[in-house]
Amino acid sequence: MSEIVEPMEQEASGSVSKNWYLRFNVSQRVEHWVFITSFIILGITGLTQKYSESPISEGIVSGVGGIENLRLIHHSAAVVMMLITIYHVGAVGYRIYVRRARLTILPVVQDVTNAWHALLFYIGRRKDPPQQGRYSFEEKVEYWAVVWGTVVMAVTGFMLWNPIATTQILPGQFIPAAKVVHGLEAVLAVLSILIWHMYHVIIRHFNKTMYIGKMTEEEMLHEHPLELADIKAGIAQPQVTPEGVSKRRRIYFPVYTIIAAIMLVGVYFFVAYEETAIATIPPIEEVEVFVPLTPTPIPTAPPSPTPPPVTALTWDGGIGALMESKCVACHNPNSKLGGLDLSDYQAAILGGNSGPVIVPGDAENSTIVIIQSTGDHPGRFTSEQLDQVREWISSGAPEN
């Protein structure tokens, strides 16, 4: 907003004197840098979350110690921006009501004419740029874009920060819609600063006003000739009396205090109304719910009857009875686990789905010996029984 113009200063530089004109006081400059700092932090942390799969984003998240820390920084910067916005409202109100500053930041029809004039100048159809006042049409576009963007980001930010409260009033579809709008507005805001703002204050002409607060007469003549003419004519600002300023202050400060208190309550409500639903799920911990005193092998085989002693190394002489006691619970005509039936000699010699398990004359290549040798097969043979089966197969695996 417009500021009271200070008396012209002169600074000698060799034999040439420079006339300086105050454009922004210390309060306005501090306000600008606090706002832009919070904006930069919000832009970096916000786009990092929007494009979280990017290697740059992963590096930023790792650099700040995790996504929760990144969100905390993002939320803190948002609070700072809300607080500086409250201050800005008060400062603007003070300059307008108490100091009677002109509303030179408001768009007028002449701004449209100036924009068209500037376009013709840039493409070489006019010789001179448009004559502009305290705020050019470019500055007005940027200021009101910031106002609009701040409102949009505040509304959608509240919806994302307080999704439960939002869905008590609005349909649930508004939450993902708010996320899309919040993210796209962030991209638009960052691009507008990088392209529009940086061009006008750095590339086209390095504008030091927000650093030193003032402009030379030459800069004023180039950037704001109409304001310079008003200053020299003594009509840049309406005349105010100390009595009038004091009277308006006594009215303004209590009113603004109430407004600011209401806005601060709104900020507190924004931040603390509910715990955000967007939280990082902690890693799943593996906890043993039940540990049996005696581990049970899987699959569990029924208790095996004690086989009769092997009287001869033949199927009928005891090997068949051994198979009956150890193997037939799983490998019988009904279940045939693995396609194998060990309930009779012919079926045992035939084998299962993987082929013969008994190779007469070759015990070491017989599957039954190989599996039983591991020592962890259900229905496990004792070492003595395994030796008997190995000897039986080596002797040709006779039936009787």
C-alpha positions as CSV (number, residue, x, y, z in Angstrom):
1,M,0.0,0.0,0.0
2,S,1.0,3.6,-0.4
3,E,3.3,5.2,2.2
4,I,3.7,8.8,3.3
5,V,6.5,10.3,1.2
6,E,9.4,11.6,3.2
7,P,11.1,14.8,2.3
8,M,13.7,14.6,-0.5
9,E,17.2,13.8,0.6
10,Q,20.4,14.8,-1.3
11,E,23.6,12.8,-1.4
12,A,26.7,14.2,-3.0
13,S,28.6,11.9,-5.3
14,G,31.6,13.8,-6.7
15,S,30.3,16.8,-8.4
16,V,26.8,15.3,-8.9
17,S,24.1,15.3,-6.3
18,K,21.6,12.5,-6.1
19,N,18.0,13.1,-4.9
20,W,16.7,10.2,-2.9
21,Y,13.0,9.5,-2.3
22,L,11.8,7.2,0.5
23,R,9.7,4.4,-1.0
24,F,9.4,1.8,1.8
25,N,10.2,2.3,5.5
26,V,11.9,-0.2,7.7
27,S,8.7,-1.8,8.9
28,Q,7.6,-2.5,5.3
29,R,11.0,-3.9,4.4
30,V,11.1,-6.2,7.4
31,E,7.5,-7.3,6.6
32,H,8.5,-8.1,3.0
33,W,11.5,-10.2,4.0
34,V,9.7,-12.1,6.6
35,F,6.9,-12.9,4.1
36,I,9.3,-13.9,1.3
37,T,11.4,-16.1,3.7
38,S,8.3,-18.0,4.8
39,F,7.2,-18.2,1.2
40,I,10.6,-19.8,0.1
41,I,10.4,-22.3,2.9
42,L,6.8,-23.2,2.1
43,G,7.7,-23.6,-1.6
44,I,10.7,-25.9,-1.0
45,T,9.0,-28.1,1.7
46,G,5.7,-28.1,-0.1
47,L,7.0,-29.1,-3.6
48,T,9.2,-31.7,-1.9
49,Q,6.1,-33.4,-0.6
50,K,4.2,-33.0,-3.9
51,Y,7.1,-34.5,-5.9
52,S,8.3,-36.9,-3.2
53,E,9.7,-39.5,-5.6
54,S,12.2,-37.1,-7.1
55,P,15.8,-37.7,-6.1
56,I,16.1,-34.0,-5.0
57,S,13.0,-34.4,-2.8
58,E,14.5,-37.6,-1.3
59,G,17.7,-35.7,-0.5
60,I,15.8,-32.8,1.1
61,V,13.8,-35.2,3.3
62,S,16.9,-37.0,4.3
63,G,18.7,-33.7,5.0
64,V,16.0,-32.5,7.5
65,G,15.8,-35.8,9.3
66,G,12.7,-37.4,7.8
67,I,9.2,-36.5,6.5
68,E,7.8,-35.6,9.9
69,N,10.5,-32.9,10.4
70,L,9.8,-31.6,6.9
71,R,6.1,-31.3,7.7
72,L,6.9,-29.5,10.9
73,I,9.0,-27.0,9.0
74,H,6.2,-26.5,6.4
75,H,3.6,-26.0,9.1
76,S,5.8,-23.6,11.0
77,A,6.4,-21.5,7.9
78,A,2.7,-21.4,7.3
79,V,2.0,-20.1,10.8
80,V,4.7,-17.4,10.2
81,M,3.0,-16.4,7.0
82,M,-0.4,-16.2,8.7
83,L,1.0,-14.0,11.4
84,I,2.8,-11.6,9.0
85,T,-0.5,-11.4,7.1
86,I,-2.3,-10.3,10.2
87,Y,0.4,-7.6,10.7
88,H,0.1,-6.5,7.1
89,V,-3.7,-6.0,7.5
90,G,-3.1,-3.8,10.5
91,A,-0.3,-1.8,8.8
92,V,-2.3,-1.2,5.7
93,G,-5.3,-0.2,7.8
94,Y,-3.2,2.2,9.8
95,R,-1.8,3.9,6.7
96,I,-5.2,4.2,5.0
97,Y,-7.3,5.3,8.0
98,V,-4.8,7.1,10.3
99,R,-2.3,8.5,7.8
100,R,-4.9,9.0,5.0
101,A,-2.7,7.3,2.4
102,R,-4.1,7.1,-1.1
103,L,-5.3,3.7,-2.3
104,T,-2.7,3.6,-5.1
105,I,-2.5,-0.2,-5.0
106,L,-6.0,-0.7,-6.2
107,P,-6.4,-1.6,-9.9
108,V,-7.9,1.0,-12.2
109,V,-8.8,1.2,-15.9
110,Q,-5.6,3.0,-16.6
111,D,-3.7,-0.1,-15.7
112,V,-5.2,-2.0,-18.6
113,T,-4.2,0.9,-20.9
114,N,-0.7,0.8,-19.4
115,A,-0.4,-3.0,-19.9
116,W,-1.3,-2.6,-23.6
117,H,1.1,0.3,-24.0
118,A,3.9,-1.8,-22.4
119,L,3.2,-4.7,-24.8
120,L,3.5,-2.4,-27.8
121,F,6.7,-0.9,-26.3
122,Y,8.2,-4.4,-25.8
123,I,7.5,-5.5,-29.4
124,G,8.8,-2.2,-30.8
125,R,5.5,-0.6,-31.8
126,R,6.0,2.3,-29.4
127,K,9.0,4.3,-28.6
128,D,8.4,5.0,-24.9
129,P,7.2,2.8,-22.0
130,P,4.0,3.8,-20.2
131,Q,4.0,6.6,-17.6
132,Q,3.1,5.0,-14.3
133,G,2.4,6.2,-10.8
134,R,3.4,4.9,-7.4
135,Y,2.6,1.3,-8.3
136,S,3.0,0.0,-11.9
137,F,0.5,-2.4,-13.3
138,E,3.1,-5.2,-13.0
139,E,3.4,-4.5,-9.2
140,K,-0.4,-4.4,-8.8
141,V,-0.8,-7.7,-10.6
142,E,1.8,-9.3,-8.4
143,Y,0.4,-7.9,-5.2
144,W,-3.1,-9.0,-5.8
145,A,-1.9,-12.4,-7.1
146,V,-0.2,-12.8,-3.7
147,V,-3.4,-11.8,-1.9
148,W,-5.5,-14.3,-4.0
149,G,-2.9,-17.0,-3.6
150,T,-2.6,-16.5,0.2
151,V,-6.4,-16.9,0.5
152,V,-6.5,-20.0,-1.6
153,M,-3.5,-21.6,0.2
154,A,-5.0,-20.8,3.6
155,V,-8.4,-22.3,2.8
156,T,-7.1,-25.5,1.2
157,G,-4.3,-25.7,3.8
158,F,-6.9,-25.7,6.6
159,M,-8.8,-28.4,4.8
160,L,-5.7,-30.6,4.6
161,W,-4.6,-29.8,8.1
162,N,-8.0,-30.4,9.6
163,P,-9.7,-33.1,7.3
164,I,-12.1,-34.4,9.9
165,A,-13.5,-31.0,10.7
166,T,-13.7,-30.2,7.0
167,T,-15.7,-33.4,6.2
168,Q,-18.2,-32.6,9.0
169,I,-19.3,-29.7,6.8
170,L,-18.3,-30.6,3.3
171,P,-18.4,-33.9,1.3
172,G,-15.2,-36.0,1.6
173,Q,-14.4,-35.4,-2.1
174,F,-13.3,-31.9,-1.0
175,I,-10.2,-33.2,0.7
176,P,-8.5,-34.7,-2.4
177,A,-9.7,-31.7,-4.4
178,A,-8.1,-29.3,-1.8
179,K,-4.9,-31.3,-2.1
180,V,-4.8,-30.8,-5.9
181,V,-5.6,-27.1,-5.7
182,H,-3.1,-26.6,-2.9
183,G,-0.3,-28.3,-4.9
184,L,-1.1,-26.6,-8.2
185,E,-1.4,-23.2,-6.6
186,A,2.0,-23.8,-5.0
187,V,3.5,-24.6,-8.4
188,L,1.9,-21.5,-9.9
189,A,3.1,-19.3,-7.1
190,V,6.7,-20.5,-7.3
191,L,6.8,-20.1,-11.1
192,S,5.4,-16.6,-10.9
193,I,8.1,-15.6,-8.5
194,L,10.9,-17.2,-10.5
195,I,9.7,-15.8,-13.8
196,W,7.6,-12.7,-13.3
197,H,9.0,-11.2,-10.1
198,M,12.7,-12.1,-10.8
199,Y,12.5,-10.6,-14.2
200,H,11.1,-7.2,-13.1
201,V,13.3,-6.8,-10.0
202,I,16.5,-8.4,-11.1
203,I,16.8,-9.1,-14.8
204,R,15.2,-6.1,-16.4
205,H,16.5,-3.8,-13.7
206,F,18.1,-4.6,-10.3
207,N,15.7,-2.9,-8.0
208,K,17.4,-2.3,-4.6
209,T,14.3,-0.6,-3.0
210,M,13.5,-3.5,-0.7
211,Y,17.1,-3.4,0.6
212,I,17.7,0.3,1.1
213,G,14.1,1.6,1.1
214,K,14.6,4.5,-1.4
215,M,15.1,5.4,-5.0
216,T,17.1,8.0,-6.8
217,E,15.4,10.7,-8.8
218,E,16.6,9.0,-12.0
219,E,15.1,5.7,-11.0
220,M,11.9,7.4,-10.0
221,L,11.8,9.2,-13.4
222,H,12.2,5.9,-15.1
223,E,10.0,3.6,-13.0
224,H,7.4,6.0,-11.4
225,P,7.4,9.3,-13.3
226,L,3.8,10.2,-12.3
227,E,4.5,9.7,-8.6
228,L,7.6,11.9,-9.0
229,A,5.6,14.6,-10.6
230,D,3.0,14.5,-7.7
231,I,5.8,14.6,-5.1
232,K,7.3,17.7,-6.7
233,A,3.9,19.3,-7.0
234,G,3.3,18.6,-3.3
235,I,0.1,16.5,-3.9
236,A,1.5,13.0,-3.5
237,Q,-0.1,12.7,-0.1
238,P,-3.0,14.6,1.5
239,Q,-2.1,16.9,4.3
240,V,-2.8,15.5,7.8
241,T,-2.7,17.3,11.1
242,P,-1.2,15.9,14.3
243,E,-4.5,16.3,16.0
244,G,-6.3,14.4,13.4
245,V,-3.7,11.6,13.4
246,S,-3.9,11.3,17.2
247,K,-7.8,11.2,17.1
248,R,-7.9,8.5,14.5
249,R,-5.2,6.5,16.4
250,R,-7.4,6.4,19.5
251,I,-10.2,4.8,17.3
252,Y,-8.0,2.6,15.2
253,F,-5.9,0.8,17.7
254,P,-8.8,-0.6,19.8
255,V,-10.6,-1.7,16.7
256,Y,-7.6,-3.4,15.2
257,T,-6.7,-5.0,18.5
258,I,-10.1,-6.8,18.4
259,I,-9.7,-7.7,14.8
260,A,-6.2,-9.0,15.3
261,A,-7.4,-11.0,18.4
262,I,-10.1,-12.7,16.3
263,M,-7.6,-13.5,13.6
264,L,-5.1,-14.9,16.1
265,V,-7.9,-17.1,17.5
266,G,-8.4,-18.3,13.9
267,V,-4.8,-19.1,13.6
268,Y,-4.9,-21.1,16.8
269,F,-8.0,-22.9,15.6
270,F,-6.2,-23.6,12.3
271,V,-3.3,-25.2,14.0
272,A,-4.7,-26.9,17.0
273,Y,-8.3,-27.9,16.2
274,E,-7.5,-31.5,15.4
275,E,-4.5,-33.7,14.9
276,T,-3.8,-34.1,11.2
277,A,-4.8,-37.3,9.6
278,I,-1.7,-37.2,7.5
279,A,0.9,-38.9,9.7
280,T,3.7,-41.3,9.1
281,I,2.7,-44.9,10.1
282,P,5.4,-46.3,12.5
283,P,7.2,-49.4,11.4
284,I,5.4,-52.7,12.1
285,E,7.0,-54.6,15.0
286,E,7.0,-58.3,14.9
287,V,5.9,-59.7,18.2
288,E,5.5,-63.4,19.1
289,V,2.0,-63.7,20.4
290,F,2.3,-67.4,21.4
291,V,5.4,-69.5,21.8
292,P,4.7,-73.2,22.6
293,L,6.9,-74.8,25.2
294,T,7.8,-77.6,22.8
295,P,8.1,-76.6,19.1
296,T,5.8,-78.7,16.9
297,P,7.1,-79.8,13.5
298,I,4.9,-78.8,10.5
299,P,3.2,-80.8,9.2
300,T,2.4,-82.7,12.4
301,A,2.4,-86.5,11.9
302,P,0.3,-88.7,14.1
303,P,2.2,-90.7,16.7
304,S,3.9,-93.7,15.1
305,P,3.4,-97.2,16.4
306,T,6.5,-99.0,17.4
307,P,7.4,-101.2,14.4
308,P,8.2,-104.9,14.9
309,P,11.9,-105.8,14.6
310,V,13.2,-106.5,11.1
311,T,13.9,-110.2,10.9
312,A,15.0,-110.3,7.3
313,L,16.1,-107.6,4.8
314,T,13.0,-108.1,2.7
315,W,9.7,-106.3,2.4
316,D,7.8,-109.1,4.0
317,G,10.5,-109.7,6.6
318,G,10.1,-106.3,8.3
319,I,10.8,-103.4,5.8
320,G,7.1,-103.2,4.9
321,A,6.1,-103.0,8.6
322,L,8.7,-100.3,9.1
323,M,7.1,-98.3,6.2
324,E,3.7,-98.9,7.7
325,S,4.7,-97.4,11.0
326,K,6.7,-94.4,9.7
327,C,5.4,-93.5,6.3
328,V,1.9,-94.8,5.5
329,A,0.2,-92.1,7.6
330,C,0.9,-89.6,4.7
331,H,1.7,-92.0,1.9
332,N,-1.3,-94.3,1.7
333,P,-3.8,-95.2,-1.1
334,N,-6.2,-92.4,0.1
335,S,-4.0,-89.4,0.6
336,K,-1.0,-90.4,-1.6
337,L,1.0,-87.3,-0.6
338,G,3.2,-86.4,-3.5
339,G,1.5,-89.2,-5.5
340,L,3.4,-91.8,-3.4
341,D,1.8,-94.9,-1.8
342,L,4.1,-96.9,0.6
343,S,1.4,-99.2,1.9
344,D,2.4,-102.2,-0.3
345,Y,5.5,-103.4,-2.2
346,Q,4.3,-102.8,-5.7
347,A,3.1,-99.3,-5.0
348,A,6.4,-98.4,-3.2
349,I,8.5,-99.6,-6.2
350,L,6.3,-97.7,-8.6
351,G,7.1,-94.4,-6.8
352,G,5.3,-91.0,-6.9
353,N,5.0,-87.8,-8.9
354,S,8.8,-87.3,-8.9
355,G,9.5,-90.8,-10.0
356,P,10.8,-93.9,-8.2
357,V,11.8,-93.3,-4.5
358,I,13.4,-96.8,-4.3
359,V,16.0,-97.7,-6.8
360,P,16.9,-101.4,-6.3
361,G,20.6,-101.9,-6.0
362,D,21.4,-98.1,-5.6
363,A,20.6,-96.9,-2.1
364,E,22.5,-93.6,-2.3
365,N,20.4,-92.5,-5.3
366,S,17.1,-93.6,-3.8
367,T,14.9,-90.6,-2.9
368,I,13.7,-92.3,0.3
369,V,17.2,-92.6,1.6
370,I,18.2,-89.1,0.5
371,I,15.1,-87.5,2.3
372,Q,15.4,-89.6,5.4
373,S,19.2,-88.7,5.7
374,T,18.3,-85.0,6.3
375,G,16.9,-86.0,9.7
376,D,14.0,-83.5,9.6
377,H,11.4,-85.5,7.6
378,P,8.1,-86.4,9.4
379,G,8.1,-90.0,10.3
380,R,11.9,-90.0,10.6
381,F,13.8,-93.3,10.7
382,T,16.2,-94.0,13.4
383,S,19.8,-94.3,12.2
384,E,19.6,-98.1,12.7
385,Q,16.3,-98.3,10.7
386,L,17.8,-96.1,8.0
387,D,20.9,-98.4,7.7
388,Q,18.5,-101.4,7.4
389,V,16.6,-99.7,4.6
390,R,19.8,-98.7,2.9
391,E,21.1,-102.3,3.1
392,W,17.8,-103.7,1.9
393,I,17.8,-101.4,-1.2
394,S,21.5,-102.2,-1.9
395,S,20.7,-105.9,-1.9
396,G,18.1,-105.3,-4.7
397,A,15.0,-104.4,-2.5
398,P,13.6,-108.0,-2.5
399,E,9.9,-108.4,-1.6
400,N,10.3,-111.8,0.2
